[in-house]
Amino acid sequence: MFFLCPQRDGRRRKGCDDAAKIPLLAWKNHAPEALGTLRVSPAQIRPRGQTRADPLAAPVYRVSMSVLPSLNAIKVGLTILRDGDPYEVVEAHFVRMQQRKPVMQTKLRHTGTGKILEYSFKPGESVETAEIEKRKASFLYADKTTAHFMDAQSFEELEIPLGSLDFKAQLMKEGVEVTVVVFDGKILSCELPKKVELLVTSAPPGVRGDSAQGSVSKLVETETGYSVGVPLFIKEGDVIRINTDTGQYVERA
């Protein structure tokens, strides 16, 4: 079993006995009474009874963990950890059923792959939040496998695999501002504005009588190569707005 013992200048603080130590087992089991926002610095993690005699021994590590106090803290937009991966809460409903404990039913979206996970949190279950970093960047260009961006502050070039962007890769034109999502030092994805404006470069003419046949839209191609269904009155040269969450036409700009 491991313990945390406060240190001062790399030495054991006088008067630090076993009762003053913090059991790491409680951290591992996520006992509610032992958790919260835990920040220990400086601190030494070592087996019971082992001293740090060598000043050149392994360095002291920071331990940082943030756990939600109750299920009511699980809200849409929160990023949490499941099996070590970051997920964003996209739906959260508190459900009470007869003769059963209430649960928080959620839909979680992986911040990197976009995969949807449905999970019901039970009372007393620990929920660890993920430390996500977000950076402002602008889109530069895309090749066959990668989208390239420039960090707005450091001007560093950032790369994101096209596979993780799905159809959103075709909604970006040069210079569009995005938010790059970083977790554990790795770039997972990017967030686009809610709507983007794209020029229609190819549009078939709307044929009179199409609406009578039940077809009230047609397929057009935009300047980025993205194809989308639009109303019949949209023509080549128009600028249209597209919802970046759904990829669907919203309105003519």
DRENPA-3360 file (N, C-alpha, C; in nm, 2 decimals, always signed):
BEGIN
1 = MFFLCPQR = +0.09/-0.12/+0.00/+0.00/+0.00/+0.00/+0.09/+0.12/+0.00 ~ +0.05/+0.22/-0.08/+0.13/+0.35/-0.09/+0.06/+0.46/-0.01 ~ +0.15/+0.56/+0.03/+0.10/+0.67/+0.11/+0.16/+0.80/+0.06 ~ +0.09/+0.91/+0.08/+0.14/+1.04/+0.06/+0.18/+1.10/+0.19 ~ +0.30/+1.16/+0.20/+0.35/+1.22/+0.32/+0.40/+1.36/+0.28 ~ +0.35/+1.47/+0.34/+0.40/+1.60/+0.31/+0.55/+1.61/+0.32 ~ +0.61/+1.69/+0.23/+0.76/+1.70/+0.24/+0.79/+1.85/+0.25 ~ +0.91/+1.88/+0.30/+0.96/+2.02/+0.30/+1.11/+2.01/+0.26;
9 = DGRRRKGC = +1.14/+2.07/+0.15/+1.28/+2.08/+0.10/+1.33/+1.93/+0.08 ~ +1.24/+1.84/+0.03/+1.29/+1.71/+0.00/+1.30/+1.62/+0.12 ~ +1.28/+1.67/+0.25/+1.29/+1.59/+0.36/+1.16/+1.56/+0.43 ~ +1.16/+1.46/+0.51/+1.03/+1.43/+0.58/+1.00/+1.53/+0.68 ~ +0.88/+1.58/+0.68/+0.84/+1.69/+0.78/+0.83/+1.63/+0.92 ~ +0.88/+1.70/+1.01/+0.88/+1.65/+1.15/+0.74/+1.64/+1.20 ~ +0.71/+1.52/+1.26/+0.58/+1.50/+1.32/+0.49/+1.44/+1.22 ~ +0.54/+1.40/+1.10/+0.45/+1.34/+1.00/+0.45/+1.19/+1.04;
17 = DDAAKIPL = +0.34/+1.14/+1.10/+0.33/+1.00/+1.13/+0.23/+0.93/+1.04 ~ +0.20/+0.80/+1.07/+0.11/+0.73/+0.99/-0.02/+0.79/+0.98 ~ -0.07/+0.85/+1.10/-0.20/+0.91/+1.10/-0.22/+1.03/+1.01 ~ -0.10/+1.09/+0.98/-0.11/+1.21/+0.90/-0.10/+1.18/+0.75 ~ -0.07/+1.05/+0.72/-0.05/+1.02/+0.58/-0.19/+1.00/+0.51 ~ -0.19/+1.02/+0.38/-0.31/+1.00/+0.30/-0.31/+0.87/+0.23 ~ -0.39/+0.78/+0.25/-0.39/+0.65/+0.18/-0.42/+0.66/+0.04 ~ -0.34/+0.61/-0.05/-0.36/+0.61/-0.19/-0.47/+0.52/-0.23;
25 = LAWKNHAP = -0.50/+0.42/-0.15/-0.60/+0.32/-0.18/-0.73/+0.39/-0.19 ~ -0.76/+0.49/-0.11/-0.88/+0.56/-0.12/-0.89/+0.64/-0.25 ~ -0.78/+0.69/-0.30/-0.78/+0.76/-0.43/-0.82/+0.66/-0.54 ~ -0.75/+0.54/-0.53/-0.78/+0.44/-0.63/-0.92/+0.40/-0.64 ~ -0.98/+0.38/-0.52/-1.12/+0.33/-0.52/-1.22/+0.45/-0.53 ~ -1.17/+0.57/-0.54/-1.25/+0.69/-0.56/-1.36/+0.70/-0.45 ~ -1.31/+0.68/-0.32/-1.41/+0.70/-0.21/-1.45/+0.84/-0.21 ~ -1.58/+0.87/-0.20/-1.63/+1.01/-0.21/-1.58/+1.09/-0.10;
33 = EALGTLRV = -1.56/+1.04/+0.02/-1.51/+1.12/+0.13/-1.36/+1.15/+0.12 ~ -1.29/+1.08/+0.03/-1.15/+1.11/+0.02/-1.12/+1.19/-0.10 ~ -1.22/+1.22/-0.18/-1.19/+1.29/-0.31/-1.24/+1.43/-0.31 ~ -1.24/+1.49/-0.43/-1.27/+1.63/-0.44/-1.17/+1.68/-0.54 ~ -1.11/+1.79/-0.51/-1.00/+1.84/-0.59/-0.87/+1.82/-0.51 ~ -0.79/+1.72/-0.55/-0.67/+1.68/-0.48/-0.55/+1.73/-0.55 ~ -0.48/+1.82/-0.48/-0.36/+1.87/-0.54/-0.25/+1.86/-0.43 ~ -0.15/+1.78/-0.46/-0.04/+1.76/-0.36/+0.09/+1.81/-0.42;
41 = SPAQIRPR = +0.15/+1.91/-0.37/+0.27/+1.96/-0.43/+0.34/+2.05/-0.32 ~ +0.46/+2.02/-0.29/+0.54/+1.89/-0.33/+0.49/+1.77/-0.25 ~ +0.51/+1.65/-0.31/+0.47/+1.53/-0.24/+0.56/+1.42/-0.29 ~ +0.57/+1.31/-0.20/+0.65/+1.19/-0.24/+0.56/+1.07/-0.23 ~ +0.56/+0.99/-0.33/+0.48/+0.87/-0.32/+0.58/+0.75/-0.30 ~ +0.57/+0.68/-0.20/+0.66/+0.57/-0.17/+0.59/+0.47/-0.08 ~ +0.65/+0.34/-0.08/+0.59/+0.24/+0.01/+0.61/+0.28/+0.16 ~ +0.53/+0.22/+0.25/+0.53/+0.25/+0.39/+0.67/+0.21/+0.44;
49 = GQTRADPL = +0.73/+0.30/+0.52/+0.86/+0.27/+0.58/+0.98/+0.30/+0.50 ~ +0.96/+0.33/+0.37/+1.08/+0.36/+0.28/+1.11/+0.51/+0.29 ~ +1.24/+0.54/+0.32/+1.28/+0.68/+0.33/+1.35/+0.72/+0.20 ~ +1.36/+0.85/+0.18/+1.43/+0.90/+0.07/+1.57/+0.96/+0.11 ~ +1.67/+0.87/+0.12/+1.80/+0.91/+0.17/+1.88/+0.97/+0.06 ~ +1.86/+0.93/-0.06/+1.94/+0.97/-0.17/+1.88/+1.10/-0.23 ~ +1.95/+1.22/-0.23/+1.89/+1.34/-0.28/+1.88/+1.34/-0.43 ~ +1.94/+1.24/-0.50/+1.94/+1.23/-0.64/+1.84/+1.12/-0.69;
57 = AAPVYRVS = +1.75/+1.08/-0.59/+1.65/+0.98/-0.63/+1.55/+1.03/-0.72 ~ +1.45/+0.95/-0.75/+1.35/+0.99/-0.85/+1.28/+1.12/-0.80 ~ +1.25/+1.21/-0.89/+1.19/+1.34/-0.85/+1.05/+1.32/-0.79 ~ +1.01/+1.43/-0.72/+0.88/+1.43/-0.66/+0.77/+1.46/-0.77 ~ +0.66/+1.39/-0.77/+0.56/+1.40/-0.87/+0.44/+1.48/-0.81 ~ +0.37/+1.56/-0.90/+0.25/+1.62/-0.87/+0.13/+1.53/-0.90 ~ +0.04/+1.52/-0.80/-0.08/+1.44/-0.82/-0.20/+1.53/-0.83 ~ -0.27/+1.53/-0.94/-0.39/+1.62/-0.96/-0.51/+1.53/-1.01;
65 = MSVLPSLN = -0.62/+1.55/-0.94/-0.74/+1.48/-0.97/-0.86/+1.56/-0.94 ~ -0.96/+1.57/-1.02/-1.08/+1.64/-1.00/-1.20/+1.55/-1.01 ~ -1.28/+1.53/-0.91/-1.39/+1.44/-0.91/-1.51/+1.52/-0.87 ~ -1.62/+1.49/-0.95/-1.75/+1.57/-0.93/-1.81/+1.52/-0.79 ~ -1.86/+1.62/-0.72/-1.92/+1.59/-0.59/-2.05/+1.51/-0.59 ~ -2.13/+1.52/-0.70/-2.26/+1.45/-0.71/-2.30/+1.44/-0.85 ~ -2.40/+1.35/-0.88/-2.45/+1.33/-1.01/-2.51/+1.46/-1.07 ~ -2.56/+1.55/-0.99/-2.62/+1.67/-1.04/-2.52/+1.76/-1.11;
73 = AIKVGLTI = -2.39/+1.73/-1.08/-2.28/+1.81/-1.15/-2.26/+1.77/-1.29 ~ -2.32/+1.66/-1.33/-2.30/+1.61/-1.47/-2.39/+1.69/-1.56 ~ -2.34/+1.78/-1.64/-2.42/+1.86/-1.73/-2.37/+1.86/-1.87 ~ -2.46/+1.90/-1.96/-2.42/+1.90/-2.10/-2.30/+2.00/-2.12 ~ -2.20/+1.95/-2.20/-2.09/+2.03/-2.23/-1.97/+2.00/-2.14 ~ -1.99/+1.92/-2.03/-1.88/+1.88/-1.94/-1.80/+1.77/-2.01 ~ -1.67/+1.77/-1.99/-1.58/+1.67/-2.04/-1.53/+1.58/-1.92 ~ -1.56/+1.45/-1.93/-1.52/+1.36/-1.83/-1.44/+1.24/-1.89;
81 = LRDGDPYE = -1.38/+1.17/-1.80/-1.30/+1.05/-1.84/-1.37/+0.92/-1.82 ~ -1.37/+0.84/-1.92/-1.42/+0.70/-1.92/-1.32/+0.61/-1.98 ~ -1.27/+0.52/-1.89/-1.17/+0.42/-1.93/-1.04/+0.50/-1.99 ~ -1.01/+0.61/-1.93/-0.89/+0.69/-1.96/-0.91/+0.78/-2.08 ~ -1.03/+0.78/-2.15/-1.05/+0.86/-2.27/-1.14/+0.97/-2.23 ~ -1.12/+1.09/-2.30/-1.21/+1.21/-2.27/-1.34/+1.20/-2.35 ~ -1.45/+1.22/-2.28/-1.58/+1.22/-2.35/-1.66/+1.35/-2.31 ~ -1.73/+1.41/-2.40/-1.81/+1.53/-2.38/-1.95/+1.48/-2.36;
89 = VVEAHFVR = -2.01/+1.54/-2.25/-2.15/+1.50/-2.22/-2.24/+1.58/-2.32 ~ -2.32/+1.51/-2.40/-2.41/+1.57/-2.50/-2.55/+1.57/-2.46 ~ -2.59/+1.47/-2.37/-2.72/+1.46/-2.31/-2.71/+1.41/-2.17 ~ -2.79/+1.47/-2.08/-2.79/+1.43/-1.94/-2.93/+1.44/-1.88 ~ -2.99/+1.33/-1.83/-3.12/+1.33/-1.78/-3.12/+1.26/-1.64 ~ -3.17/+1.32/-1.54/-3.18/+1.26/-1.41/-3.31/+1.18/-1.40 ~ -3.30/+1.05/-1.38/-3.42/+0.97/-1.39/-3.45/+0.90/-1.26 ~ -3.57/+0.91/-1.21/-3.61/+0.84/-1.09/-3.72/+0.73/-1.12;
97 = MQQRKPVM = -3.69/+0.61/-1.08/-3.79/+0.50/-1.10/-3.83/+0.44/-0.97 ~ -3.95/+0.39/-0.97/-4.00/+0.33/-0.84/-3.92/+0.21/-0.80 ~ -3.89/+0.20/-0.67/-3.82/+0.09/-0.61/-3.68/+0.08/-0.67 ~ -3.63/+0.18/-0.73/-3.49/+0.18/-0.78/-3.42/+0.31/-0.74 ~ -3.29/+0.31/-0.73/-3.22/+0.43/-0.71/-3.22/+0.52/-0.83 ~ -3.22/+0.65/-0.81/-3.22/+0.74/-0.93/-3.08/+0.73/-1.00 ~ -3.08/+0.75/-1.13/-2.96/+0.75/-1.21/-2.95/+0.87/-1.30 ~ -2.84/+0.90/-1.35/-2.82/+1.01/-1.44/-2.79/+0.94/-1.58;
105 = QTKLRHTG = -2.89/+0.94/-1.67/-2.87/+0.88/-1.80/-2.80/+0.98/-1.89 ~ -2.69/+0.94/-1.95/-2.62/+1.03/-2.04/-2.58/+0.97/-2.17 ~ -2.56/+1.06/-2.27/-2.49/+1.03/-2.39/-2.36/+1.10/-2.40 ~ -2.25/+1.03/-2.42/-2.12/+1.08/-2.42/-2.06/+1.07/-2.56 ~ -1.99/+1.17/-2.60/-1.92/+1.17/-2.73/-1.77/+1.18/-2.71 ~ -1.70/+1.09/-2.77/-1.56/+1.09/-2.76/-1.50/+1.21/-2.83 ~ -1.42/+1.29/-2.76/-1.37/+1.42/-2.82/-1.28/+1.40/-2.93 ~ -1.23/+1.28/-2.95/-1.14/+1.25/-3.07/-1.20/+1.19/-3.18;
113 = TGKILEYS = -1.27/+1.07/-3.16/-1.33/+1.00/-3.27/-1.48/+1.03/-3.29 ~ -1.54/+1.10/-3.20/-1.69/+1.13/-3.22/-1.78/+1.01/-3.18 ~ -1.73/+0.90/-3.14/-1.81/+0.79/-3.10/-1.90/+0.82/-2.99 ~ -2.03/+0.77/-3.00/-2.13/+0.80/-2.90/-2.14/+0.68/-2.80 ~ -2.13/+0.71/-2.67/-2.15/+0.61/-2.57/-2.26/+0.65/-2.48 ~ -2.35/+0.55/-2.45/-2.46/+0.57/-2.36/-2.43/+0.51/-2.23 ~ -2.44/+0.58/-2.12/-2.41/+0.53/-1.99/-2.49/+0.60/-1.88 ~ -2.53/+0.51/-1.78/-2.61/+0.56/-1.67/-2.53/+0.56/-1.54;
121 = FKPGESVE = -2.51/+0.68/-1.48/-2.43/+0.70/-1.36/-2.52/+0.67/-1.24 ~ -2.47/+0.60/-1.14/-2.54/+0.57/-1.02/-2.50/+0.65/-0.90 ~ -2.58/+0.67/-0.80/-2.54/+0.75/-0.69/-2.42/+0.69/-0.62 ~ -2.32/+0.78/-0.58/-2.20/+0.73/-0.52/-2.09/+0.70/-0.62 ~ -2.12/+0.69/-0.74/-2.02/+0.66/-0.84/-1.94/+0.78/-0.87 ~ -1.81/+0.76/-0.88/-1.72/+0.87/-0.90/-1.71/+0.91/-1.05 ~ -1.71/+1.04/-1.08/-1.70/+1.09/-1.21/-1.58/+1.18/-1.22 ~ -1.48/+1.14/-1.29/-1.36/+1.22/-1.30/-1.36/+1.31/-1.42;
129 = TAEIEKRK = -1.33/+1.44/-1.40/-1.33/+1.53/-1.51/-1.20/+1.53/-1.59 ~ -1.21/+1.56/-1.72/-1.08/+1.56/-1.80/-1.03/+1.70/-1.82 ~ -0.90/+1.71/-1.81/-0.84/+1.85/-1.83/-0.82/+1.87/-1.98 ~ -0.91/+1.93/-2.04/-0.90/+1.96/-2.19/-0.85/+2.10/-2.21 ~ -0.75/+2.11/-2.30/-0.70/+2.24/-2.34/-0.75/+2.27/-2.48 ~ -0.79/+2.40/-2.49/-0.85/+2.44/-2.62/-0.76/+2.56/-2.67 ~ -0.72/+2.55/-2.80/-0.64/+2.66/-2.86/-0.71/+2.72/-2.98 ~ -0.70/+2.85/-3.00/-0.75/+2.91/-3.12/-0.65/+2.89/-3.23;
137 = ASFLYADK = -0.70/+2.85/-3.35/-0.62/+2.83/-3.46/-0.69/+2.86/-3.59 ~ -0.62/+2.87/-3.70/-0.68/+2.90/-3.83/-0.64/+2.78/-3.93 ~ -0.74/+2.75/-4.01/-0.72/+2.64/-4.11/-0.63/+2.69/-4.22 ~ -0.52/+2.61/-4.26/-0.43/+2.64/-4.36/-0.47/+2.56/-4.49 ~ -0.45/+2.43/-4.49/-0.48/+2.35/-4.60/-0.49/+2.20/-4.56 ~ -0.54/+2.12/-4.65/-0.55/+1.98/-4.62/-0.49/+1.90/-4.74 ~ -0.41/+1.79/-4.70/-0.36/+1.70/-4.80/-0.45/+1.57/-4.80 ~ -0.40/+1.46/-4.85/-0.48/+1.34/-4.86/-0.51/+1.28/-4.72;
145 = TTAHFMDA = -0.43/+1.31/-4.62/-0.44/+1.24/-4.49/-0.46/+1.33/-4.37 ~ -0.41/+1.46/-4.39/-0.40/+1.55/-4.28/-0.45/+1.69/-4.30 ~ -0.51/+1.75/-4.20/-0.55/+1.89/-4.20/-0.45/+1.97/-4.13 ~ -0.41/+2.08/-4.18/-0.30/+2.16/-4.12/-0.36/+2.30/-4.07 ~ -0.32/+2.33/-3.95/-0.37/+2.46/-3.89/-0.25/+2.54/-3.84 ~ -0.28/+2.66/-3.81/-0.17/+2.75/-3.74/-0.23/+2.80/-3.61 ~ -0.15/+2.77/-3.51/-0.19/+2.82/-3.37/-0.19/+2.98/-3.37 ~ -0.30/+3.03/-3.32/-0.32/+3.18/-3.33/-0.22/+3.25/-3.24;
153 = QSFEELEI = -0.16/+3.19/-3.14/-0.07/+3.26/-3.04/+0.08/+3.23/-3.07 ~ +0.11/+3.10/-3.09/+0.25/+3.06/-3.11/+0.29/+3.05/-3.25 ~ +0.19/+3.06/-3.35/+0.21/+3.04/-3.49/+0.27/+2.91/-3.53 ~ +0.26/+2.81/-3.44/+0.31/+2.68/-3.46/+0.21/+2.61/-3.55 ~ +0.26/+2.52/-3.64/+0.17/+2.45/-3.73/+0.12/+2.32/-3.66 ~ -0.01/+2.30/-3.66/-0.07/+2.19/-3.60/-0.13/+2.10/-3.70 ~ -0.13/+1.97/-3.67/-0.19/+1.87/-3.77/-0.29/+1.78/-3.70 ~ -0.40/+1.75/-3.78/-0.51/+1.67/-3.73/-0.54/+1.57/-3.84;
161 = PLGSLDFK = -0.55/+1.44/-3.81/-0.58/+1.34/-3.92/-0.72/+1.37/-3.97 ~ -0.74/+1.36/-4.10/-0.87/+1.39/-4.16/-0.98/+1.29/-4.11 ~ -0.94/+1.17/-4.08/-1.03/+1.07/-4.04/-1.11/+1.11/-3.91 ~ -1.04/+1.19/-3.82/-1.10/+1.23/-3.70/-1.20/+1.35/-3.72 ~ -1.19/+1.41/-3.84/-1.28/+1.53/-3.87/-1.41/+1.49/-3.94 ~ -1.41/+1.38/-4.00/-1.52/+1.33/-4.08/-1.56/+1.43/-4.19 ~ -1.69/+1.46/-4.20/-1.74/+1.56/-4.31/-1.69/+1.70/-4.28 ~ -1.66/+1.73/-4.16/-1.62/+1.87/-4.12/-1.49/+1.91/-4.20;
169 = AQLMKEGV = -1.41/+1.82/-4.24/-1.29/+1.85/-4.32/-1.33/+1.92/-4.45 ~ -1.45/+1.90/-4.50/-1.49/+1.96/-4.63/-1.57/+2.09/-4.60 ~ -1.59/+2.13/-4.48/-1.66/+2.25/-4.45/-1.56/+2.37/-4.42 ~ -1.43/+2.34/-4.42/-1.33/+2.44/-4.39/-1.26/+2.49/-4.52 ~ -1.25/+2.62/-4.53/-1.18/+2.69/-4.63/-1.06/+2.77/-4.57 ~ -0.97/+2.80/-4.64/-0.85/+2.87/-4.59/-0.88/+2.99/-4.51 ~ -0.82/+3.00/-4.39/-0.84/+3.11/-4.30/-0.95/+3.10/-4.20 ~ -1.04/+3.00/-4.21/-1.15/+2.98/-4.11/-1.09/+2.96/-3.97;
177 = EVTVVVFD = -1.15/+3.02/-3.87/-1.10/+3.01/-3.74/-1.17/+2.89/-3.67 ~ -1.09/+2.81/-3.60/-1.14/+2.69/-3.53/-1.08/+2.69/-3.39 ~ -1.13/+2.60/-3.31/-1.08/+2.57/-3.18/-1.02/+2.43/-3.17 ~ -0.89/+2.42/-3.15/-0.83/+2.29/-3.15/-0.84/+2.23/-3.01 ~ -0.88/+2.10/-3.00/-0.90/+2.04/-2.87/-0.77/+1.95/-2.84 ~ -0.71/+1.97/-2.73/-0.59/+1.90/-2.69/-0.61/+1.83/-2.56 ~ -0.57/+1.70/-2.55/-0.58/+1.62/-2.43/-0.45/+1.54/-2.41 ~ -0.39/+1.55/-2.29/-0.27/+1.48/-2.26/-0.16/+1.50/-2.36;
185 = GKILSCEL = -0.16/+1.63/-2.41/-0.05/+1.67/-2.51/-0.08/+1.62/-2.65 ~ -0.19/+1.56/-2.67/-0.23/+1.52/-2.81/-0.35/+1.59/-2.86 ~ -0.34/+1.63/-2.99/-0.45/+1.70/-3.06/-0.55/+1.60/-3.10 ~ -0.67/+1.61/-3.05/-0.78/+1.52/-3.08/-0.87/+1.56/-3.19 ~ -0.91/+1.68/-3.19/-1.01/+1.73/-3.30/-1.01/+1.88/-3.30 ~ -1.10/+1.93/-3.37/-1.12/+2.08/-3.37/-1.27/+2.11/-3.38 ~ -1.30/+2.22/-3.32/-1.44/+2.27/-3.32/-1.46/+2.39/-3.42 ~ -1.55/+2.37/-3.51/-1.58/+2.48/-3.61/-1.68/+2.57/-3.55;
193 = PKKVELLV = -1.69/+2.69/-3.61/-1.81/+2.78/-3.58/-1.94/+2.70/-3.61 ~ -2.04/+2.75/-3.54/-2.17/+2.68/-3.56/-2.22/+2.68/-3.71 ~ -2.18/+2.78/-3.78/-2.22/+2.79/-3.92/-2.10/+2.84/-4.00 ~ -2.09/+2.79/-4.12/-1.99/+2.84/-4.21/-2.05/+2.88/-4.34 ~ -1.99/+2.98/-4.41/-2.04/+3.02/-4.54/-1.95/+2.97/-4.65 ~ -2.02/+2.91/-4.75/-1.95/+2.85/-4.87/-2.01/+2.89/-5.00 ~ -1.93/+2.91/-5.10/-1.97/+2.95/-5.23/-2.02/+2.83/-5.31 ~ -2.13/+2.84/-5.37/-2.18/+2.73/-5.46/-2.11/+2.74/-5.59;
201 = TSAPPGVR = -2.04/+2.64/-5.63/-1.97/+2.64/-5.76/-2.03/+2.56/-5.87 ~ -2.13/+2.47/-5.83/-2.20/+2.39/-5.93/-2.34/+2.36/-5.88 ~ -2.44/+2.40/-5.96/-2.58/+2.38/-5.92/-2.66/+2.35/-6.04 ~ -2.73/+2.24/-6.04/-2.82/+2.21/-6.16/-2.94/+2.30/-6.15 ~ -3.00/+2.33/-6.26/-3.12/+2.42/-6.26/-3.24/+2.35/-6.19 ~ -3.31/+2.43/-6.12/-3.44/+2.37/-6.06/-3.54/+2.35/-6.17 ~ -3.59/+2.23/-6.18/-3.69/+2.20/-6.29/-3.83/+2.22/-6.23 ~ -3.91/+2.30/-6.31/-4.05/+2.33/-6.27/-4.12/+2.20/-6.26;
209 = GDSAQGSV = -4.19/+2.18/-6.16/-4.27/+2.05/-6.14/-4.20/+1.96/-6.04 ~ -4.07/+1.99/-6.01/-4.00/+1.90/-5.91/-4.08/+1.89/-5.78 ~ -4.13/+2.01/-5.73/-4.20/+2.01/-5.60/-4.32/+1.93/-5.61 ~ -4.39/+1.92/-5.73/-4.51/+1.85/-5.74/-4.48/+1.70/-5.73 ~ -4.36/+1.66/-5.77/-4.32/+1.52/-5.76/-4.27/+1.48/-5.62 ~ -4.27/+1.58/-5.53/-4.22/+1.55/-5.39/-4.08/+1.58/-5.37 ~ -4.01/+1.63/-5.47/-3.87/+1.66/-5.46/-3.86/+1.82/-5.44 ~ -3.82/+1.86/-5.33/-3.82/+2.01/-5.30/-3.68/+2.06/-5.28;
217 = SKLVETET = -3.58/+1.97/-5.31/-3.44/+2.02/-5.30/-3.36/+1.95/-5.41 ~ -3.24/+2.01/-5.42/-3.14/+1.95/-5.52/-3.00/+1.95/-5.46 ~ -2.91/+1.88/-5.52/-2.78/+1.87/-5.47/-2.68/+1.96/-5.54 ~ -2.61/+2.04/-5.46/-2.51/+2.14/-5.52/-2.37/+2.11/-5.46 ~ -2.27/+2.16/-5.53/-2.14/+2.15/-5.49/-2.08/+2.28/-5.45 ~ -2.00/+2.29/-5.34/-1.95/+2.41/-5.29/-1.80/+2.42/-5.33 ~ -1.74/+2.54/-5.29/-1.60/+2.57/-5.33/-1.50/+2.47/-5.26 ~ -1.54/+2.40/-5.16/-1.45/+2.31/-5.09/-1.47/+2.17/-5.14;
225 = GYSVGVPL = -1.56/+2.15/-5.23/-1.59/+2.01/-5.28/-1.70/+1.94/-5.20 ~ -1.76/+2.01/-5.10/-1.87/+1.96/-5.02/-2.00/+1.97/-5.10 ~ -2.07/+1.86/-5.10/-2.20/+1.85/-5.17/-2.31/+1.85/-5.06 ~ -2.42/+1.93/-5.08/-2.53/+1.94/-4.98/-2.66/+1.97/-5.06 ~ -2.77/+1.92/-5.00/-2.90/+1.94/-5.05/-2.95/+2.08/-5.02 ~ -3.00/+2.15/-5.11/-3.05/+2.29/-5.10/-3.18/+2.31/-5.16 ~ -3.25/+2.42/-5.13/-3.38/+2.45/-5.20/-3.35/+2.48/-5.35 ~ -3.46/+2.47/-5.43/-3.45/+2.48/-5.58/-3.40/+2.61/-5.62;
233 = FIKEGDVI = -3.43/+2.72/-5.54/-3.39/+2.85/-5.59/-3.24/+2.88/-5.58 ~ -3.16/+2.80/-5.51/-3.02/+2.82/-5.50/-2.95/+2.80/-5.63 ~ -2.86/+2.89/-5.67/-2.80/+2.88/-5.80/-2.65/+2.90/-5.79 ~ -2.58/+2.86/-5.89/-2.43/+2.88/-5.89/-2.39/+3.03/-5.87 ~ -2.30/+3.05/-5.78/-2.25/+3.18/-5.74/-2.31/+3.23/-5.61 ~ -2.42/+3.16/-5.56/-2.47/+3.20/-5.43/-2.38/+3.16/-5.32 ~ -2.39/+3.23/-5.21/-2.32/+3.19/-5.09/-2.42/+3.13/-4.99 ~ -2.40/+3.01/-4.94/-2.49/+2.95/-4.85/-2.43/+2.93/-4.71;
241 = RINTDTGQ = -2.51/+2.92/-4.61/-2.47/+2.89/-4.47/-2.50/+2.74/-4.44 ~ -2.40/+2.67/-4.38/-2.42/+2.53/-4.35/-2.39/+2.51/-4.20 ~ -2.48/+2.43/-4.14/-2.46/+2.39/-4.00/-2.35/+2.29/-3.98 ~ -2.25/+2.32/-3.90/-2.13/+2.24/-3.89/-2.15/+2.12/-3.81 ~ -2.26/+2.11/-3.73/-2.29/+2.00/-3.65/-2.36/+1.89/-3.73 ~ -2.45/+1.93/-3.82/-2.53/+1.84/-3.90/-2.48/+1.82/-4.04 ~ -2.41/+1.93/-4.09/-2.36/+1.93/-4.23/-2.47/+1.97/-4.33 ~ -2.59/+2.02/-4.28/-2.70/+2.05/-4.36/-2.71/+2.20/-4.39;
249 = YVERA = -2.78/+2.23/-4.50/-2.80/+2.37/-4.54/-2.89/+2.44/-4.44 ~ -2.86/+2.57/-4.42/-2.94/+2.65/-4.32/-3.01/+2.76/-4.40 ~ -2.94/+2.84/-4.47/-3.00/+2.95/-4.54/-2.90/+3.01/-4.64 ~ -2.96/+3.10/-4.73/-2.87/+3.17/-4.82/-2.81/+3.29/-4.75 ~ -2.69/+3.32/-4.77/-2.62/+3.43/-4.70/-2.66/+3.56/-4.77;
% end
